[in-house]
Amino acid sequence: METKSCPFCNGEMVKGKSDRAGYARYFWKKPWGGLLSQAELAYPWLCLNCGALIPYIDGEKLEKIKIEFERQRMGRS
């Protein structure tokens, strides 16, 4: 079982079973995307100490989003 430290209370967080079920599928859409842009899938993580439920996007997808964002900020497509 995958775990990580909670950013709020430093407690133990456990990774949800799927990024393709429930509201995890609708977590975040790119503000620079068009009408048909799809949401980024995010895994929900639950803190066993404070109860926080936080969606996280994996590193590879996050890097792609950062690159797209920088292009948009610089005015390039």
N, C-alpha and C positions, 0 to 999 in steps of 0.2 A: 504494500500500500504506500503510495506516494504521500509525503508530508512536507510541510514548510512552516516557517515561523510567521505568525500573524503580525502585520505591520502596526496594528493598534495596541495589542496587549502583550505581544511576544509569546503568546500561547501556541499550541500546536494546531495546524490546519491540515485537513485531509481533502484530497482531490475528489470531486464528484465523478460519477461513473461515465458521464457522457457530455460532450459539448453539442450534441445534436438533438437533445430532448428538452422539452419545456421552453422556458423563456431564455435559456442559454443561447438558443438559435437567433434571438432578436436583440442581442446585447448592444451592439454599437454599429452605426452606419457612418461612413465617411461624410463629413459635412461638404466636402468638395465633390462628392459623387453625384451623379445625375439621379433622375427619378427611378431608374431601374437598377441602381447600385444595390448590391446585396449586403446584408449585415455580416460583420465578422463574428465567427463562432468563438465562444469563450468557455473554458471549463470553469464551473463553479467550485469554489473552495470554501469549506466551512471551518470556522475556528471553534474548537471544542471547549475553549475557556470563556470567550466573550460572546459567542454566537454570531459573529459577523459572517456574512455570506458575500464573498467577493468573486466576481468573474475575472479570470486571467486569460490573456491571449498568449499563445506560445511564442517563443523568441524569434522563430523564423518569420512568422506572420507579422510580428511587431516590427521587425527590421524593414520589411516591405512597406508597411504603413508609414514608418518614419521617413523613408526615401520619398514616397509619394507626397507626404506633407511638405517636405523641404522643397520639392519641385514646385508645388502649388504656392508656397510662400514666396519663392523667388520669381513667380510669374511665368514659369515655363510649364508646358503640358507634356 
